[in-house]
Amino acid sequence: MADYRVGIGYDLHQLVAGRKLVLGGVTVPYDRGLSGHSDADVLLHAVTDALLGACALPDIGELFPDTDPAYAGADSAKLLLAAMTRVRDAGFQPHNVDCVIHAEQPKLSAYKRPIAERIAELLGLAADRVSVKAKTNEGVGPVGTGEAIAATVVVMVRLEA
Protein backbone atom coordinates (compact mmCIF):
# COMPACT_ATOMS: atom_id res chain seq x y z
CA MET A 1 0.00 0.00 0.00
CA ALA A 2 1.28 3.45 -0.89
CA ASP A 3 2.25 5.90 1.83
CA TYR A 4 0.74 9.33 1.12
CA ARG A 5 1.47 12.52 3.02
CA VAL A 6 0.09 16.05 2.79
CA GLY A 7 1.91 19.36 3.24
CA ILE A 8 0.68 22.95 3.42
CA GLY A 9 2.63 26.01 2.28
CA TYR A 10 1.89 29.70 2.65
CA ASP A 11 3.74 32.85 1.67
CA LEU A 12 3.02 36.57 1.37
CA HIS A 13 5.11 39.36 -0.16
CA GLN A 14 4.54 43.08 -0.47
CA LEU A 15 3.95 44.62 -3.90
CA VAL A 16 6.49 47.32 -4.80
CA ALA A 17 7.44 49.41 -7.81
CA GLY A 18 10.53 48.54 -9.81
CA ARG A 19 10.24 44.74 -9.69
CA LYS A 20 8.72 42.29 -12.14
CA LEU A 21 5.82 40.16 -10.96
CA VAL A 22 6.59 36.44 -11.07
CA LEU A 23 3.93 33.94 -9.97
CA GLY A 24 4.42 30.22 -10.30
CA GLY A 25 7.46 30.75 -12.48
CA VAL A 26 5.49 32.88 -14.97
CA THR A 27 6.07 36.60 -15.47
CA VAL A 28 2.76 38.46 -15.21
CA PRO A 29 2.61 41.97 -16.70
CA TYR A 30 1.85 44.46 -13.93
CA ASP A 31 3.10 47.86 -12.76
CA ARG A 32 4.56 46.37 -9.57
CA GLY A 33 6.29 43.21 -8.46
CA LEU A 34 6.88 41.38 -5.22
CA SER A 35 9.51 42.51 -2.75
CA GLY A 36 11.90 39.90 -1.43
CA HIS A 37 15.45 38.62 -1.21
CA SER A 38 14.93 36.24 -4.15
CA ASP A 39 12.57 36.88 -7.07
CA ALA A 40 9.83 36.74 -4.36
CA ASP A 41 7.61 34.26 -6.24
CA VAL A 42 5.08 33.67 -3.44
CA LEU A 43 3.48 30.76 -5.24
CA LEU A 44 6.67 28.76 -5.82
CA HIS A 45 7.74 29.55 -2.25
CA ALA A 46 4.45 28.10 -0.96
CA VAL A 47 4.78 25.04 -3.25
CA THR A 48 8.32 24.50 -1.98
CA ASP A 49 7.27 24.73 1.67
CA ALA A 50 4.30 22.41 1.11
CA LEU A 51 6.54 19.77 -0.50
CA LEU A 52 9.17 20.04 2.21
CA GLY A 53 6.55 19.94 4.95
CA ALA A 54 4.88 16.84 3.53
CA CYS A 55 8.25 15.06 3.77
CA ALA A 56 9.11 16.48 7.23
CA LEU A 57 12.15 18.25 5.74
CA PRO A 58 13.50 21.69 6.75
CA ASP A 59 11.45 24.62 5.44
CA ILE A 60 12.41 27.03 2.67
CA GLY A 61 13.76 29.60 5.15
CA GLU A 62 16.17 27.06 6.63
CA LEU A 63 17.36 25.74 3.28
CA PHE A 64 17.59 29.10 1.47
CA PRO A 65 17.86 31.82 4.14
CA ASP A 66 17.25 35.43 3.13
CA THR A 67 20.39 36.32 5.08
CA ASP A 68 22.55 34.42 2.59
CA PRO A 69 23.80 36.63 -0.27
CA ALA A 70 23.92 33.55 -2.50
CA TYR A 71 20.12 33.70 -2.77
CA ALA A 72 19.85 37.43 -3.57
CA GLY A 73 17.66 37.69 -6.66
CA ALA A 74 17.47 33.88 -6.90
CA ASP A 75 15.08 32.27 -9.36
CA SER A 76 12.49 30.52 -7.17
CA ALA A 77 12.15 27.77 -9.79
CA LYS A 78 15.78 26.83 -9.10
CA LEU A 79 15.09 26.81 -5.36
CA LEU A 80 12.09 24.53 -5.95
CA LEU A 81 14.21 22.17 -8.06
CA ALA A 82 16.85 22.03 -5.30
CA ALA A 83 14.10 21.24 -2.78
CA MET A 84 12.75 18.55 -5.12
CA THR A 85 16.16 16.86 -5.02
CA ARG A 86 15.80 16.60 -1.23
CA VAL A 87 12.21 15.36 -1.57
CA ARG A 88 13.28 12.61 -4.01
CA ASP A 89 16.33 11.75 -1.89
CA ALA A 90 13.92 11.19 1.01
CA GLY A 91 12.05 8.70 -1.21
CA PHE A 92 9.02 10.84 -2.09
CA GLN A 93 7.39 11.96 -5.33
CA PRO A 94 4.74 14.67 -5.67
CA HIS A 95 1.29 13.29 -6.43
CA ASN A 96 -0.81 16.43 -6.88
CA VAL A 97 -0.74 20.15 -6.05
CA ASP A 98 -3.61 22.52 -5.24
CA CYS A 99 -2.75 26.24 -5.27
CA VAL A 100 -4.59 29.42 -4.34
CA ILE A 101 -3.15 32.81 -5.27
CA HIS A 102 -4.62 35.60 -3.12
CA ALA A 103 -4.44 38.86 -5.11
CA GLU A 104 -6.76 41.81 -5.53
CA GLN A 105 -4.87 42.87 -8.67
CA PRO A 106 -3.82 41.99 -11.31
CA LYS A 107 -6.59 39.74 -12.55
CA LEU A 108 -5.01 36.32 -13.06
CA SER A 109 -7.58 34.28 -15.02
CA ALA A 110 -5.47 34.29 -18.20
CA TYR A 111 -2.39 33.11 -16.28
CA LYS A 112 -3.79 30.20 -14.27
CA ARG A 113 -3.22 27.57 -16.97
CA PRO A 114 0.35 28.67 -17.86
CA ILE A 115 1.19 28.78 -14.14
CA ALA A 116 -0.23 25.28 -13.59
CA GLU A 117 1.71 23.99 -16.59
CA ARG A 118 4.96 25.51 -15.31
CA ILE A 119 4.51 24.04 -11.83
CA ALA A 120 3.70 20.64 -13.38
CA GLU A 121 6.85 20.87 -15.50
CA LEU A 122 9.02 21.74 -12.49
CA LEU A 123 7.61 18.86 -10.43
CA GLY A 124 7.53 16.28 -13.23
CA LEU A 125 3.75 15.97 -13.04
CA ALA A 126 1.00 15.82 -15.64
CA ALA A 127 -0.72 19.19 -15.96
CA ASP A 128 -4.01 17.73 -14.70
CA ARG A 129 -2.34 17.08 -11.33
CA VAL A 130 -1.85 20.82 -10.65
CA SER A 131 -4.74 23.15 -9.84
CA VAL A 132 -4.33 26.93 -9.69
CA LYS A 133 -7.07 29.20 -8.40
CA ALA A 134 -7.03 32.98 -7.98
CA LYS A 135 -9.02 34.68 -5.25
CA THR A 136 -9.38 38.27 -4.06
CA ASN A 137 -9.60 39.31 -0.44
CA GLU A 138 -12.68 41.43 -1.08
CA GLY A 139 -10.83 44.62 -0.17
CA VAL A 140 -9.77 43.34 3.28
CA GLY A 141 -6.22 43.34 4.68
CA PRO A 142 -2.95 43.94 2.83
CA VAL A 143 -3.94 41.62 -0.01
CA GLY A 144 -7.36 43.22 -0.35
CA THR A 145 -5.94 46.75 -0.44
CA GLY A 146 -3.46 45.75 -3.15
CA GLU A 147 -0.39 46.03 -0.92
CA ALA A 148 0.56 42.35 -1.14
CA ILE A 149 0.01 39.00 -2.84
CA ALA A 150 -0.16 35.72 -0.94
CA ALA A 151 -0.36 32.05 -1.84
CA THR A 152 -1.64 28.96 -0.08
CA VAL A 153 -0.72 25.51 -1.39
CA VAL A 154 -1.58 21.94 -0.46
CA VAL A 155 0.60 19.14 -1.84
CA MET A 156 0.19 15.40 -1.64
CA VAL A 157 3.31 13.27 -1.96
CA ARG A 158 3.72 9.52 -2.07
CA LEU A 159 6.54 7.42 -0.72
CA GLU A 160 8.09 5.45 -3.55
CA ALA A 161 8.59 1.79 -2.65
Secondary structure as UniProt FT lines:
FT   STRAND          3..16
FT   TURN            17..18
FT   STRAND          21..23
FT   TURN            24..25
FT   STRAND          26..28
FT   STRAND          33..34
FT   HELIX           42..54
FT   TURN            55..56
FT   HELIX           60..63
FT   TURN            66..67
FT   HELIX           69..71
FT   TURN            72..73
FT   HELIX           76..89
FT   TURN            90..91
FT   STRAND          92..102
FT   HELIX           109..111
FT   HELIX           112..123
FT   HELIX           127..129
FT   STRAND          130..135
FT   TURN            138..139
FT   HELIX           141..144
FT   TURN            145..146
FT   STRAND          148..159
//
